[in-house]
Amino acid sequence: MRLDKFLKVSRIIKRRPLAKTMSDDGRIEVNGRVAKAGTNVEVGDELKIRFGKRIVTYKVLDLKEHAKKEEAEQMIELLNDEKIEDDSEW
C-alpha cells in the first residue's frame, strides 16, 4: 500500500494530500529511510514522522483499503512520541 494512502486510512494524517506533501518534504521515514508518497508500506514497517517539534514513531500492524475508526486504531502501534528541541536532525 502506498505510504500516503496508509497514513490517511490509519488516520495518522487526516487528508491524503497533506500526507503526500509531508512525505515529499522529507518529514517521514520508513524503516530509517526518507520516504516519498509512493513508497510501499508493509506489515512490520516502522514509520517515523516529524510533526512540528515532535517526532512520532509507529509500527504498522495491519493494512486495509478502508477502515472505520476502531479498525484504524488497530492498524498501528505507537512506539515513541518525543519532543525535539533542535531541528538539525531533520
N, C-alpha and C positions, 0 to 999 in steps of 0.2 A: 504494500500500500504506500502511496506517496506520502511524504512527510507532512505536507501542508494539509492534506485530507485527514490524516491521522490526528493532527493537532486539533482540528475542528470537531471531528466525530468524538474524540475523547474529552472534548470540552476544556482542554488546556487553554486554547485560544478560541474566542467566540466566533471569529469570522475567518474564512479561508484566505481572502486577500491579505489580511493582516498577517496570517501565518506565513504566506509567501513572502511578504515584504521583510518580515523578521529573519527568515532563513536567508534571503538574498542579501541582507545586510551583515550576515556572518554572526548572528546572535544565537544560533542554535548549533549544537554539536551532537552527532550520533556516534556513539562508541569512541569518543575522543577526537573525532574528525569533524571539521566545519562542514555543515550540510546545506545543500540547496533544497528548494521546494520539491524537486522531483526525486530526491534521494529515497530509496526504497527502505521502508521500516519493517522489521520483522520482530516476532515474539522473542523476548530476551534482550533486545537492544536497550541501551542506556541513553537517554536524552538529557542534555544539559542546556538549559535555556536561560538567557540573561533578560530579565525584566527590570529595566532601570538599574537600581543599585542592589538588585537581588539576583542570585543565581540559584535556580531550582533544578534539581536532578530527579528524573523519573525513570522507572523501569517499565518497559512495555510487557504487559501480561497477556493481552488478547487483541486481536484485530477483528473489527466488524465494519461492514459497509455503512450501517446505520445503527445508532444506539440511543435508547432513551436515557434519561439522566442516571437512573440506577445502574444501567448497563455500562455507561460511560465511566462511572467511578470504579468499576471492576476491571477496566481495560489497562489501568496504570497503577503503579505503586510509587508513592513519594519516598525517595531515598534521602534527599537532603534539601534544605532550604536555608541559604546563608545570605547574610548581608555583606556587601563588599564596600570597602572604603575607597579603594583606588581602582580606576577603570583601566589601568595599564595592562592587566591580564588579557583583556579583550581588545 
